[in-house]
Amino acid sequence: MSKPSGGESSSGTFRITIHSAISGRPLLVAVDHKGPGKGTAFVGEDPRVFFAEVDSHDLDWSFTVQERIN
């Protein structure tokens, strides 16, 4: 998962929380970043269906999810 790219404001926020698709409960915070940035966050979780919740303010952002291949 990538941190936000671009953005005009240095005071913006970007947070991605991974939730269980079955129960809806939060499993982990994958990214919690303030201000513009970019990068990769590696997270480990048991194989399961999930969804990502994005909470962002004053930033242009994008992210991708990739499955690890052994």
PyMOL CGO cylinders between C-alpha atoms (Angstrom):
from pymol import cmd
from pymol.cgo import CYLINDER

trace = [
    CYLINDER, 0.00, 0.00, 0.00, 1.31, 3.37, -0.87, 0.3, 1, 1, 1, 1, 1, 1,
    CYLINDER, 1.31, 3.37, -0.87, 1.24, 6.50, 1.14, 0.3, 1, 1, 1, 1, 1, 1,
    CYLINDER, 1.24, 6.50, 1.14, -0.45, 9.49, -0.47, 0.3, 1, 1, 1, 1, 1, 1,
    CYLINDER, -0.45, 9.49, -0.47, 1.15, 11.06, -3.50, 0.3, 1, 1, 1, 1, 1, 1,
    CYLINDER, 1.15, 11.06, -3.50, 0.78, 14.68, -4.49, 0.3, 1, 1, 1, 1, 1, 1,
    CYLINDER, 0.78, 14.68, -4.49, -1.32, 17.01, -2.40, 0.3, 1, 1, 1, 1, 1, 1,
    CYLINDER, -1.32, 17.01, -2.40, -1.09, 20.71, -1.94, 0.3, 1, 1, 1, 1, 1, 1,
    CYLINDER, -1.09, 20.71, -1.94, -1.33, 21.01, 1.82, 0.3, 1, 1, 1, 1, 1, 1,
    CYLINDER, -1.33, 21.01, 1.82, 1.39, 19.99, 4.25, 0.3, 1, 1, 1, 1, 1, 1,
    CYLINDER, 1.39, 19.99, 4.25, -1.22, 19.73, 6.99, 0.3, 1, 1, 1, 1, 1, 1,
    CYLINDER, -1.22, 19.73, 6.99, -3.30, 17.04, 5.25, 0.3, 1, 1, 1, 1, 1, 1,
    CYLINDER, -3.30, 17.04, 5.25, -3.79, 13.58, 6.71, 0.3, 1, 1, 1, 1, 1, 1,
    CYLINDER, -3.79, 13.58, 6.71, -4.05, 10.10, 5.22, 0.3, 1, 1, 1, 1, 1, 1,
    CYLINDER, -4.05, 10.10, 5.22, -4.99, 6.91, 7.05, 0.3, 1, 1, 1, 1, 1, 1,
    CYLINDER, -4.99, 6.91, 7.05, -5.84, 3.41, 5.79, 0.3, 1, 1, 1, 1, 1, 1,
    CYLINDER, -5.84, 3.41, 5.79, -7.47, 0.96, 8.16, 0.3, 1, 1, 1, 1, 1, 1,
    CYLINDER, -7.47, 0.96, 8.16, -7.96, -2.69, 7.16, 0.3, 1, 1, 1, 1, 1, 1,
    CYLINDER, -7.96, -2.69, 7.16, -11.25, -4.24, 8.34, 0.3, 1, 1, 1, 1, 1, 1,
    CYLINDER, -11.25, -4.24, 8.34, -12.58, -7.79, 8.34, 0.3, 1, 1, 1, 1, 1, 1,
    CYLINDER, -12.58, -7.79, 8.34, -15.17, -8.14, 5.57, 0.3, 1, 1, 1, 1, 1, 1,
    CYLINDER, -15.17, -8.14, 5.57, -17.03, -10.69, 7.71, 0.3, 1, 1, 1, 1, 1, 1,
    CYLINDER, -17.03, -10.69, 7.71, -17.37, -8.89, 11.05, 0.3, 1, 1, 1, 1, 1, 1,
    CYLINDER, -17.37, -8.89, 11.05, -16.44, -5.35, 10.02, 0.3, 1, 1, 1, 1, 1, 1,
    CYLINDER, -16.44, -5.35, 10.02, -14.03, -5.03, 12.92, 0.3, 1, 1, 1, 1, 1, 1,
    CYLINDER, -14.03, -5.03, 12.92, -10.77, -3.15, 12.36, 0.3, 1, 1, 1, 1, 1, 1,
    CYLINDER, -10.77, -3.15, 12.36, -7.79, -5.49, 11.97, 0.3, 1, 1, 1, 1, 1, 1,
    CYLINDER, -7.79, -5.49, 11.97, -4.92, -3.02, 11.64, 0.3, 1, 1, 1, 1, 1, 1,
    CYLINDER, -4.92, -3.02, 11.64, -3.92, 0.48, 10.62, 0.3, 1, 1, 1, 1, 1, 1,
    CYLINDER, -3.92, 0.48, 10.62, -1.82, 0.06, 7.48, 0.3, 1, 1, 1, 1, 1, 1,
    CYLINDER, -1.82, 0.06, 7.48, -0.91, 3.74, 6.99, 0.3, 1, 1, 1, 1, 1, 1,
    CYLINDER, -0.91, 3.74, 6.99, -1.19, 6.77, 9.25, 0.3, 1, 1, 1, 1, 1, 1,
    CYLINDER, -1.19, 6.77, 9.25, 0.59, 9.73, 7.66, 0.3, 1, 1, 1, 1, 1, 1,
    CYLINDER, 0.59, 9.73, 7.66, 0.48, 13.51, 7.97, 0.3, 1, 1, 1, 1, 1, 1,
    CYLINDER, 0.48, 13.51, 7.97, 1.38, 15.73, 5.01, 0.3, 1, 1, 1, 1, 1, 1,
    CYLINDER, 1.38, 15.73, 5.01, 2.27, 14.82, 1.43, 0.3, 1, 1, 1, 1, 1, 1,
    CYLINDER, 2.27, 14.82, 1.43, 4.32, 11.70, 0.92, 0.3, 1, 1, 1, 1, 1, 1,
    CYLINDER, 4.32, 11.70, 0.92, 4.78, 8.46, -0.92, 0.3, 1, 1, 1, 1, 1, 1,
    CYLINDER, 4.78, 8.46, -0.92, 6.05, 5.02, -0.15, 0.3, 1, 1, 1, 1, 1, 1,
    CYLINDER, 6.05, 5.02, -0.15, 5.09, 1.46, 0.56, 0.3, 1, 1, 1, 1, 1, 1,
    CYLINDER, 5.09, 1.46, 0.56, 3.60, -0.06, 3.69, 0.3, 1, 1, 1, 1, 1, 1,
    CYLINDER, 3.60, -0.06, 3.69, 3.94, -3.82, 4.15, 0.3, 1, 1, 1, 1, 1, 1,
    CYLINDER, 3.94, -3.82, 4.15, 1.39, -5.44, 6.45, 0.3, 1, 1, 1, 1, 1, 1,
    CYLINDER, 1.39, -5.44, 6.45, 0.87, -9.05, 7.41, 0.3, 1, 1, 1, 1, 1, 1,
    CYLINDER, 0.87, -9.05, 7.41, -2.50, -10.57, 8.11, 0.3, 1, 1, 1, 1, 1, 1,
    CYLINDER, -2.50, -10.57, 8.11, -3.99, -14.06, 7.98, 0.3, 1, 1, 1, 1, 1, 1,
    CYLINDER, -3.99, -14.06, 7.98, -5.58, -14.89, 4.62, 0.3, 1, 1, 1, 1, 1, 1,
    CYLINDER, -5.58, -14.89, 4.62, -9.13, -13.55, 4.71, 0.3, 1, 1, 1, 1, 1, 1,
    CYLINDER, -9.13, -13.55, 4.71, -11.46, -11.22, 2.89, 0.3, 1, 1, 1, 1, 1, 1,
    CYLINDER, -11.46, -11.22, 2.89, -11.12, -7.63, 3.99, 0.3, 1, 1, 1, 1, 1, 1,
    CYLINDER, -11.12, -7.63, 3.99, -11.84, -4.07, 2.98, 0.3, 1, 1, 1, 1, 1, 1,
    CYLINDER, -11.84, -4.07, 2.98, -9.79, -0.91, 3.30, 0.3, 1, 1, 1, 1, 1, 1,
    CYLINDER, -9.79, -0.91, 3.30, -11.22, 2.24, 4.84, 0.3, 1, 1, 1, 1, 1, 1,
    CYLINDER, -11.22, 2.24, 4.84, -9.52, 5.49, 3.80, 0.3, 1, 1, 1, 1, 1, 1,
    CYLINDER, -9.52, 5.49, 3.80, -9.73, 8.58, 5.97, 0.3, 1, 1, 1, 1, 1, 1,
    CYLINDER, -9.73, 8.58, 5.97, -8.11, 11.57, 4.29, 0.3, 1, 1, 1, 1, 1, 1,
    CYLINDER, -8.11, 11.57, 4.29, -8.22, 15.35, 4.53, 0.3, 1, 1, 1, 1, 1, 1,
    CYLINDER, -8.22, 15.35, 4.53, -6.63, 17.95, 2.19, 0.3, 1, 1, 1, 1, 1, 1,
    CYLINDER, -6.63, 17.95, 2.19, -4.55, 15.48, 0.15, 0.3, 1, 1, 1, 1, 1, 1,
    CYLINDER, -4.55, 15.48, 0.15, -4.72, 13.91, -3.28, 0.3, 1, 1, 1, 1, 1, 1,
    CYLINDER, -4.72, 13.91, -3.28, -4.10, 10.19, -2.78, 0.3, 1, 1, 1, 1, 1, 1,
    CYLINDER, -4.10, 10.19, -2.78, -4.14, 6.76, -4.29, 0.3, 1, 1, 1, 1, 1, 1,
    CYLINDER, -4.14, 6.76, -4.29, -3.26, 3.28, -3.07, 0.3, 1, 1, 1, 1, 1, 1,
    CYLINDER, -3.26, 3.28, -3.07, -3.11, -0.29, -4.29, 0.3, 1, 1, 1, 1, 1, 1,
    CYLINDER, -3.11, -0.29, -4.29, -3.36, -3.64, -2.57, 0.3, 1, 1, 1, 1, 1, 1,
    CYLINDER, -3.36, -3.64, -2.57, -1.24, -6.51, -3.82, 0.3, 1, 1, 1, 1, 1, 1,
    CYLINDER, -1.24, -6.51, -3.82, -1.29, -10.10, -2.69, 0.3, 1, 1, 1, 1, 1, 1,
    CYLINDER, -1.29, -10.10, -2.69, 2.02, -11.57, -1.65, 0.3, 1, 1, 1, 1, 1, 1,
    CYLINDER, 2.02, -11.57, -1.65, 3.15, -14.41, -3.86, 0.3, 1, 1, 1, 1, 1, 1,
    CYLINDER, 3.15, -14.41, -3.86, 5.30, -17.13, -2.32, 0.3, 1, 1, 1, 1, 1, 1,
]
cmd.load_cgo(trace, "trace")
